Amino acid sequence: MIKKIKIAVYSGEVPSTTFIERLVNGLSNEGYTVLLFGYLKKRTSYKDSKISTITYTDHKIQKLYHLIKFSLLLGLFKGKEKNQLDAIIAAKHKNSTLSKIKYYPVLWYQPEVFHLQWARSIEDWIWVQDFGIKFVVSLRGVHINYTPITHPEVGLMYQKLFPKVDAFHAVSKAIAKEAIKYGAAENKIQVVYSGLDKVKISEEEVENKVFTVLSVGRTHWVKGYNYALEACKILKDLGFKFEYQIIGAKDSEELAYLATSFNLQNEVVLLGGKTFVEVQKMMQNADVLLLPSVEEGIANVVLEAMQLGTLVVSTDCGGMDEVIENGQSGIIVPVRNPQKMAEALLKIAQLPIEAKQRMIERAKITINDQHTKERMISDIIALYKNVLDR
């Protein structure tokens, strides 16, 4: 493979999630030209000249300029391809102007690989194959585990289009199995685990006044916080002293109501959003990172906790048992089971220091073996090579 090939890493927004930003920078460090198309969420600049952003904003004049620029370029130099794409857009019966704003730049730059990060948007981008562009799609928890169930039309769309996709990147083996149910070919799926940047672990030790449990994430039903609060009630009824902090839950009326109804006002702390550095510090200072989710791919927050040396209690949702060896590098409990969750937290609290340290070291070995950024980038590049060779 020639290093100068162009790879479009598309999430729809620039900049994007931590995983996608790591992917973009990792690919450019390996010598690949990376194109980022989509809506400009925040002004950003990449140090590497091999990363190019081709974006639009909500500003009407900027959008108009964007549309005119690429309309002219395509009309002058790729008239036949433009007419072909215009026919595709017209057949979709969607907002044709917005579609042109999104699609025209991709056709103009015509990358060898278009890597779509969200499976639910396959229908919008399958057209790239008509222009010789290899179409790669990432498979993540939310878009595979429950979106096709809560939105049956999405499941039908997957069944129609998954067999046509050139290659899939799955964040876990469990997600790969789910995708196969919708027609994804097993030989076109490659599992690539999320990779982490190396972090400097603080040597400063903070002794908590009480046993501190931490969760991080948006307050969506899939995160299972209601089950976590039920587990907290069980712990309080047993007379166990603890504090449960949830980062990102400050404005959740539902969780505030549940905490009050369970008489947990003194034990549960609903916090607002924090910076990445603040989250890392709080995670390192916590006694346990709790993942009570109903569905996940593989939760990055668990990987980060394991890397930092914080013990983890997680449900067995999604691919979490691909990361945590139950009783060895953390504790796995059944989904929607507050009793088992409470028992696991008590077990962690009562573990001897030596046993805790063994569990922490085992978790770090797992991260170093399969969740480094270097391995993630290497595996993604191997996926691109395979699809281009085919």
N, C-alpha and C positions, 0 to 999 in steps of 0.2 A: 504494500500500500504506500502511495506517495504521501508524504507528510503534509503537503500543501493543500489537501482536500478541504473543502468547506463543510462544516457541520453546523446546522441550525439547531440550537437547543431552545425549544419553544415552550414557554409556560404561560404566555399571554401578557405577563407583566415584567417590567424591568425596573429595579432588580427583583429577584424572586426569592424563593425559600433558601435556607442554609444549604440543603443538599444540592440544589441546582447551582447556586453560586460556587460551591466547592467543585462541582463538575465542570463548570465553565472555566474557572481558573486552572484546574488541573489539566484539562485538554489543551489550553493555550500553552501551559508550561511544557507540554510534550511536543509542541511544535505545530499543533493543528490550528487552522483558521476557524474561529467560532463566531457565528452570527446570532445576534439576539434581536428578534422581531417582537413587536407588540406595543402595548400601552405603557407609557413612561410614568411609573408610579412615583418615582423620586429621582431627582437629578443625581446622576452617579457617573463616575469615570473609572475606567479600568486601566491599570498601569500598563498592561501588556497590549501592544499595538495589534496583536493578532485577534483581539476581541473587538468586534464592531457592533454598535447598537443602531438599529434602524427602527425608530419609534415614532409614535404620534401621541398627542395629548387631547384634552377636552376642548382646547382653544380652537374656535371655528376657523380662524385664519390659518393656523398651523395645519389643521386637518386638510383644508383646501389646498394649501401649498404641497403637502405630502401627496395628495391625490393627483394634482396636476403634474408634479414632477415625475412620478412613476408612470402616469398615463402617457406622457410625452416620450419618455425613455423607451417604454415598451412599444408604443406606436411607431417610433422611428427605427428601432433596431430588432424588435421581436414582434412584428405585427401579426404574423400567423399565430404565434403562441398566445398573444393577447386576445385575439378573436376566439380562440379555443377556450380560454379561461372565462371570457365574458359569457360564452354560451353555458358553461358550467354554473356560473353565478346566477344567470337568468333562470336556469332550470330549478334552482333551489327555492325560488320564490321567497327569499329573505330580504333583509335590508341590503340592497345591492351596493349602495354607496359605502356603507361600513365594510362590507365584504371586500370591495375593491381596495379600500384603505389598508386592510389587513393582508390581502392576498397578493396585490401587485408587487410589493417589494420582494416577496419570497420568489415569485416568478422571475423577477429581474436578476436577483443574485443567484438563483438556481443552485442551491447547495447540493452536494452529492448525497448527504443524509439529512433528513428532517426528523429530529427527535422530539416528539410530542410528549409532554410531561403528564398530561391529564387524559386518561382514557375516555372520559365522557365527551371529549371534543373531537373524537375520531371522525365523526361525520363531517365536521367542518374542514378537515385537512386531508382526507383520503385522496383528494384530487391531485396532490403532488406527484403521485405515482404516474399520472398521465404524462408527466414531463420528464420521466426518467429519474426522478428523485426517490431514493430508498426511504421508506416510511417506517420509523421505529417508534414504538409506543411504550411508555412506562406504566407499569401496573402497581397501583398503590391501594392501601386498605379501603379508604372511603369509597373510591370509585368502583371497586370490585365487590367488596363484602356486602354492602347494604344498599347502595344507590340503585342497582338493577332490581332490587326487591321493592324498595319504596317507590320506584319509578319504573314500572314494568316496560314502558316504551323504550327505556334505556337498555334493558336486558334484550329486547327484540333487536335493537340496533346493534348491540354487541354480536348477537348470533349472526347477523347479516354481514358485518364488516370485519370481525376478528379473523376469519379465515383468509382475508385479503391482505392483512398487514404483513410487512416483510420480516419484522422481528420484534420481539417484546423484551423489555427489561422488567423483571419482577423483583420486588424488594424482599421477598421471602419465598420459600418453597410452598408455604400455605397459600399465598396469593396466586402462585403459578397454577396450583391445582384448581383454584376457583375459576381462573381464566379459561382453563381447558373445558370447563362445563359450558362455556359460551362459544366454543368453537375455535379457540386459539390452538394452533398446532404445537404439540409438546416440543418438537424438534426446533421450533422457532423461538422458544422461551429460554432466556438465560437469567439465572438468579444472580443478582449483583447486590450485595449487602451495602448499606450506607457506610461511608467511611468518615472518620473523625479527624479533625486537625489535632496535632499534638498540643497538649496543654501543659502549662507550668502549674503543678499542684502546690498550693500554699502549704508551708510547713507550720503555719500558725494554727494551733489547736484551740477550738472554742468548746468549752464545757457547757452544755445546755442545762438550764435549770430543771427541765423535765424532758422526758423522752420526746423527741421531735420527729414528726412524720411530715413529709413534703410531697405534694403533687403539683404538676405543672401542666397547664393546657387549657384550651377554650372550654367553656361550660356548655358543651353539647351532650345530649343524652348518651351518645356513644361512648363518652368518657367514663361513665359509670360512677359519678361522684355520689349519687344517691345511695349506692351500695356501700361506698366508703363511709358515709355518714352513719349508716346503720351499724357498720362495724365499730365506729367510734362510740356509739351508744352502748354497744355490748361491752366495750372496754371500760367505759365509765361505770356501768352497772357492776362491774367486777372490782371497782375501786382502784383501777390502774390510772396513774397520773401521766398525762401526755398532753401534747399540743399538736394539732393537725393544721398545717398551713396549705392553702391552695392558691398558687400564683395564677392570676388571670380570672379570678372569680369575684372580684370586689362588687361588681354591679349585678350579680345574679340574685334576683329576688327568690327564685326557687330554692337555691341552696341556703340562703339566709333564713328562709321560712323553715326548711327542714332542720337546720341547726337549732333554731329556737324551739321547734316542736319536740326535738329530742333532748332539750335542756343542755345544749352543748355550747352555750354562749361563751363560756370561759375556756373551752377547749379548742374550738374551731376558729381559725383566722382566715377570712377571705381577703386576699390581697389583689391589688391592681397589677397591671403589666409591669414587667421588669426588663432591664437590658440584659443582654446575653451574659455579660460579666457579672451582673448582680445575681442572676439565676444560678450561675456556676458557683458563686460564693455561698449562696444559701443552700445549694445542693450539697456542697462539701461539708457544710456545718450541720446538716440534718443527720439524724440517726438512721433514717430509712427513707428511701424514695418509694412511694406507693403508686402503682399503676392499676387502677381499678376498672379499666376499660372493658367494654363489651366487645368491641372490634378494634383491631389495629392491623397494620402491616407488620412492621417492627418499629416500635416507638423510639425515636432518636433520644428522647429524654432518658430512657433506661440505659442506652448505650453510654450517654454522657455521665450518668451517675456511676456506672460500673468503671468507667475510665478514671473518675475522680476518687474512687475508693469508698463510695457510699453504698451500703447494702440495699438490695432491691427486693420488694415484694410485688409480684405482678400476677394478674390473671393469666389464664392459659389461652387468651384470645390470639387470633391470627398466627403470626410466626414467633411469638415470644418464647416458646419452648425450643426454638432454634438457637436462641441466644443464651437462655438461662438453663443450666442444669439444676433441676430441683434439688435443693438441699446441699448443692456443691458450690454454685456461684450465685445463689440467690434462692428465693422461695417462690414457687408457682402455686397458685390456688385456682379453684374453678371459677369460671365467670358467674356473676350474679350470686355470689355466696358470701354474705357479710360475716357469717360465723367462722368460716375457714380463713377469711381475711383477718379477722380479729385474732384468731389463734396464731396465725403466722407472725403478726406484729408482736404478740406476746413472746413467741418463741425467739424472735430476734432480740428482743429486750433482755431475755434471760440467758442468752448464749454467753459462755465464757469468752474472755478477750481473745484467747488463742484460737477458738473456733471461728469467731468473727473475722480474725485476720486471715485465716485459711480461705474463708469464703471470699473475702475481698481480693486476695491474690489470685484465686481461681478466675474471678470475674475479669481481672486485668489481663490475664493470659488470653481469655476469649477475645477481648477487644484487640489485643495486639496481633492475634492470629487471623481474624477475619473482618475486622472493622477499621482498618487503617485507610486513610485517604488514598495512599499509594496503590493499595490493592483495588479499591473501588475504581480508580481511573484506569488501571491496567485491565480490569475485567470489562469495563465499558468499551475500551478501545478494541478489545478482542471481539466484542459483540459487533461493533462497526465493521471490523475486518471480515467477519463471517458473512454479514449481510451483503457487503460489497463484492465479496468473492462469489457469492451465489448469483 
